[in-house]
Amino acid sequence: MVTPADPGTARTSVWLAVPPTARARRRSEAPAGLDRERITAAAVRLLDAEGLARFSMRRLAAGLGVTAMSLYWYVDTKHDLLELALDSALGELGERQEPAGPPVEGWPGRLRSLARGYRRLLADHPWVAPLTAAYPNIGPHARAFDAALHRLLDATGLPDATRAGARLAVSQFLHGCGGTVRRPPDGEFCLALDVLIAGIQAHTGRTAAGAPTAPTPPATTEPAAARTHTPAAPAAP
């Protein structure tokens, strides 16, 4: 079994690692019926069933009916496989959160859809939350989700000076409301999401539909003639 690396141990992300020359072995030597995609899918199923604490390469290999060493033809370490499983799970979000064409509800509706989808993802795969904190999240599905979030924030009309802060607020909200410490009830989640959206709107001067809010002139009941200044007549001699 591959044991977790010690805290602070440097490692290269599976998405940045250069394939080792040892992989140039004859294809006939590789275990039959395996590939990286099948191994990753099996890892996701095992993580869902057993949890992150019980996950091991040996248990994964047993479920696939192969030896643990067979897996290392396709991944170098357990950490690499966990990164692959994490990005595979993030792929479930996909473009479903951003339908084609102009969204009817504007960016607030898109943000609600994205937040609810991410909340469901973390509920379906409780191991995703701790892995997003442990790994750099630079796989293709993670980058696609990041790009979708960028486009959403662009649609808010936020000034550039406040965009980074809004992105941080949204990211912290997404991870915090679905993390392992406490998942708030649906009512609390929806209220918190409304507060987040209202905070962004306060910085854009826009309504929930995305239209600019026109300034309202001060109300007055004083007749116009009464507001006109007329010089006083000189006193009679």
C-alpha positions in Angstrom: 0.0 0.0 0.0 1.2 3.5 -0.8 1.2 5.5 2.4 0.5 9.3 2.4 3.4 11.6 2.1 4.7 13.3 5.2 3.4 16.8 5.8 5.4 19.3 3.8 6.9 16.7 1.5 7.2 18.2 -2.0 5.6 16.3 -4.8 4.7 17.1 -8.4 1.1 17.1 -9.4 0.0 14.3 -11.7 -1.1 17.0 -14.2 2.5 18.5 -14.3 4.6 15.3 -14.1 6.5 14.3 -17.2 5.8 10.6 -18.0 8.8 8.6 -16.9 10.9 6.8 -19.5 10.1 3.5 -17.7 6.7 3.7 -19.3 8.2 2.9 -22.6 8.1 -0.8 -21.8 6.6 -3.2 -24.3 2.9 -2.9 -24.4 2.5 -6.7 -24.2 3.9 -6.5 -20.6 1.1 -4.3 -19.3 -1.7 -6.0 -17.4 -4.6 -6.9 -19.7 -8.0 -5.1 -19.4 -6.7 -2.1 -17.5 -6.3 1.5 -18.4 -6.1 4.8 -16.5 -9.7 5.7 -17.1 -11.0 2.3 -15.7 -8.7 2.6 -12.7 -9.8 6.1 -12.0 -13.5 5.2 -12.2 -13.0 2.3 -9.8 -11.2 4.6 -7.4 -14.1 7.0 -7.4 -16.5 4.1 -6.6 -14.3 2.8 -3.8 -13.9 6.3 -2.3 -17.7 6.7 -2.4 -18.3 3.3 -0.7 -15.4 3.2 1.8 -14.4 6.8 2.3 -11.0 8.4 2.1 -9.6 6.9 5.3 -10.1 3.3 4.1 -8.9 3.9 0.6 -5.8 1.9 -0.4 -4.2 0.7 -3.6 -4.4 -2.9 -2.4 -8.2 -2.6 -1.8 -8.6 -1.0 -5.2 -6.6 -3.7 -6.9 -8.7 -6.4 -5.2 -11.9 -4.8 -6.5 -10.5 -4.9 -10.0 -9.3 -8.4 -9.7 -5.6 -7.6 -10.2 -2.5 -7.2 -8.1 -1.6 -3.9 -6.5 1.6 -3.7 -8.6 -0.5 -3.8 -11.8 -1.9 -0.4 -11.0 1.5 1.2 -11.1 1.7 0.7 -14.8 -0.8 3.5 -15.1 -0.2 5.7 -12.0 3.0 6.4 -10.1 1.6 6.9 -6.6 -1.6 6.8 -4.6 -1.5 10.6 -4.6 -1.6 10.7 -8.4 -4.6 8.5 -8.4 -6.4 10.6 -5.8 -5.8 13.6 -8.0 -7.2 11.8 -11.0 -10.3 10.7 -9.0 -10.8 14.3 -7.7 -10.8 15.8 -11.2 -13.1 13.0 -12.4 -15.7 13.8 -9.8 -15.5 17.6 -10.6 -16.3 16.6 -14.2 -19.8 15.8 -13.0 -20.5 19.5 -12.8 -19.5 20.1 -16.4 -21.4 22.7 -18.4 -24.7 21.6 -16.9 -24.4 24.6 -14.6 -24.2 27.0 -17.5 -26.8 26.2 -20.2 -26.3 27.4 -23.7 -27.8 30.7 -24.7 -28.6 33.8 -22.6 -29.6 32.7 -19.1 -33.1 33.8 -18.2 -32.3 34.6 -14.6 -29.1 36.4 -15.3 -26.0 35.9 -13.3 -27.8 35.5 -9.9 -29.6 32.5 -11.3 -26.4 31.1 -12.7 -24.7 31.5 -9.4 -27.5 29.7 -7.6 -27.3 26.8 -10.1 -23.6 26.5 -9.7 -23.7 26.7 -5.9 -26.5 24.1 -5.6 -24.7 21.8 -8.1 -21.4 22.0 -6.1 -23.3 21.4 -2.9 -24.8 18.2 -4.4 -21.4 17.1 -5.6 -19.9 17.4 -2.1 -22.8 15.5 -0.6 -22.5 12.7 -3.2 -18.7 12.5 -2.8 -17.7 13.5 0.8 -14.1 12.8 0.0 -13.9 15.6 -2.5 -13.8 18.4 0.1 -10.7 17.3 1.9 -8.9 16.5 -1.4 -9.6 20.0 -2.8 -7.7 21.3 0.2 -4.8 18.8 -0.3 -4.2 19.0 -4.0 -3.7 21.9 -6.5 -6.9 21.3 -8.5 -5.4 22.0 -11.9 -6.9 19.1 -13.9 -9.0 19.7 -17.0 -12.4 19.6 -15.2 -11.2 21.8 -12.3 -9.9 24.3 -14.8 -13.2 24.2 -16.7 -15.1 24.8 -13.5 -12.7 27.7 -12.7 -13.3 29.2 -16.1 -17.1 29.0 -15.6 -16.8 30.8 -12.4 -14.7 33.5 -14.1 -17.3 34.0 -16.8 -20.0 34.2 -14.1 -18.2 37.0 -12.2 -17.5 38.8 -15.5 -21.3 38.8 -16.1 -21.9 40.6 -12.7 -20.3 43.8 -14.0 -18.2 44.1 -10.9 -15.3 46.6 -11.1 -11.9 45.0 -11.6 -10.8 46.2 -8.1 -13.5 44.1 -6.4 -13.5 41.0 -8.7 -10.8 39.2 -6.8 -12.6 39.7 -3.5 -15.9 38.5 -4.9 -14.1 35.4 -6.3 -12.7 34.6 -2.9 -16.1 35.1 -1.3 -17.8 32.7 -3.7 -15.0 30.1 -3.5 -15.1 30.2 0.3 -18.9 29.9 0.3 -18.9 26.9 -2.1 -16.3 25.0 0.0 -17.6 26.0 3.4 -21.3 25.1 2.8 -20.5 21.6 1.7 -17.5 20.7 3.7 -17.0 17.9 6.1 -17.3 19.9 9.3 -21.0 20.8 9.0 -23.4 20.9 6.1 -26.0 23.6 6.9 -29.7 22.7 6.2 -31.2 23.7 2.9 -32.9 26.8 4.4 -29.7 28.1 5.9 -27.8 27.4 2.7 -30.4 29.3 0.6 -30.4 32.3 2.9 -26.6 32.4 3.0 -26.6 32.3 -0.8 -29.1 35.1 -1.0 -26.9 37.2 1.3 -23.8 36.5 -0.9 -25.7 37.5 -4.1 -27.0 40.7 -2.4 -23.5 41.6 -1.4 -22.3 41.3 -5.0 -25.2 43.3 -6.2 -24.4 46.0 -3.7 -21.0 46.5 -5.4 -22.5 46.5 -8.9 -25.4 48.8 -8.4 -27.6 46.3 -10.2 -30.9 44.6 -9.5 -31.3 40.9 -9.3 -32.1 40.8 -13.1 -28.8 42.6 -13.8 -30.3 46.0 -14.9 -28.8 49.2 -13.6 -30.7 50.8 -10.8 -31.7 54.4 -11.7 -31.2 57.0 -8.9 -34.3 58.4 -7.4 -34.6 62.2 -7.0 -35.4 63.5 -3.5 -39.2 63.7 -3.0 -40.7 67.2 -2.2 -44.3 68.6 -1.9 -43.2 72.2 -2.2 -44.6 74.0 -5.3 -42.0 75.0 -7.9 -43.0 78.6 -7.6 -42.4 78.6 -3.9 -38.9 77.3 -4.4 -38.0 80.3 -6.7 -36.2 83.0 -4.8 -37.7 86.5 -5.4 -35.8 89.5 -4.1 -37.7 91.5 -1.4 -39.2 94.9 -2.6 -37.6 98.0 -1.1 -39.4 99.7 1.8 -41.5 102.8 1.0 -40.0 106.1 2.1 
